[in-house]
Amino acid sequence: MLKDEKPQSQGQNQQKKKRGRKAKEKEFGNKVRTEPVPEGTICPRCHTEFQYLRMDIREKLVIERDGKPRVHSHTYYYALHYEKDSEGNARIRPCYLGAHLYDYVKRFNDAFDLMGAYEQRRYIEYLRDFLATLQHDESLISIKDLIEIIALYIDFIKDRITTEEELQRLKNLLEDRAVSITMKIHELKEKDKEKSQS
């Protein structure tokens, strides 16, 4: 160490590391879009009506570990409530609804893309993505647990159906599956019978 050189604290070292990381990232495309929503749309955060949806789109140029530049884009949603204060002045109250996708969390949840609160169909997409993942990795859940979950879903749907038409549709779907299950049982019995005879 030179005579005039001062020892660096741990905090200074961490700041240098942060600056080094930031040097590899460059924000170049922050865009804001505001769109009206249908009348009566309820905010999933505060459960009151809101009038506009704001989308903050942030794009960042990142130099990856392989040295190649890539554009990372993230969209963040805000519900904008137009309100009046006690003096009658208009004001905007934003509610943060989360990101469109949570990329960092997805690294540890390969089965589905986690979405923000504004994506109202996110739970349906989660179920579809999880089923698609099971087709490639059946070790994620046992057949026994899967059957129990299916039974819970059937009971949940049945208890909430309010029309005869919907009940009949559910019944037809279950009957069609019951036929295919019966055929599968017959096939397995035949295979077991062949094994026992060989």
Secondary structure, DSSP 4 states (H G I P E B T S, - for coil): --TTPPPPPHHHHHHHHHHHHHTTEEEEEEEEEEEE--TTPBPTTT-SB--EEEEEEEEEEEE-TTS-EEEEEEEEEEEEEEEE-TTS-EEEEEEEEEESB-HHHHTT-TTS--B-TT-TTHHHHHHHHHHHHHTT-GGGS-HHHHHHHHHHHHHHHHHH--SHHHHHHHHHHHHHHHHHHHHHHHHHHHHHHHHHH-
